[in-house]
C-alpha cells in the first residue's frame, strides 16, 4: 500500500493535483474498478447460485418475473411518456431474459 501511495503522490505532482479518479483508473490497469455506486468492491456474495443448474435457472426465472411486476407497477405510477417508454423497454428486457432462462431450463430438463 505504501508503494501505491507513492505512485499516487507522483501522479498528483505531475498533474498538479488533478482528479483522484485518474489515480484509481491507473492503479486498476487503466480500467474501471469493479465497485458499486458507493465504492464498495464487488464480491462473490453478489452471485446467487446453489450450483444446481435447474434450481438456479428457476431462481433466475422468478427474479425476472418479479422485476417485470415492479416495472409494471412503476409504469402505472407515472404519466411521463419518456419514463414510461424507458420502463417499458426495461420490462421488455426482463421478459426476454425470462424466456431465455425458460428455454435453457427446458433444454436441460429430462
Secondary structure as the mmCIF struct_conf table of DSSP 4:
data_model
#
loop_
_struct_conf.conf_type_id
_struct_conf.id
_struct_conf.beg_label_comp_id
_struct_conf.beg_label_asym_id
_struct_conf.beg_label_seq_id
_struct_conf.end_label_comp_id
_struct_conf.end_label_asym_id
_struct_conf.end_label_seq_id
HELX_RH_AL_P HELX_RH_AL_P1 UNK A 2 UNK A 15
TURN_TY1_P TURN_TY1_P1 UNK A 16 UNK A 17
HELX_RH_AL_P HELX_RH_AL_P2 UNK A 20 UNK A 27
TURN_TY1_P TURN_TY1_P2 UNK A 28 UNK A 30
BEND BEND1 UNK A 31 UNK A 31
STRN STRN1 UNK A 35 UNK A 35
TURN_TY1_P TURN_TY1_P3 UNK A 37 UNK A 38
HELX_LH_PP_P HELX_LH_PP_P1 UNK A 40 UNK A 40
STRN STRN2 UNK A 41 UNK A 41
HELX_LH_PP_P HELX_LH_PP_P2 UNK A 42 UNK A 42
HELX_RH_3T_P HELX_RH_3T_P1 UNK A 44 UNK A 46
BEND BEND2 UNK A 51 UNK A 51
HELX_RH_AL_P HELX_RH_AL_P3 UNK A 53 UNK A 77
HELX_RH_AL_P HELX_RH_AL_P4 UNK A 81 UNK A 108
#
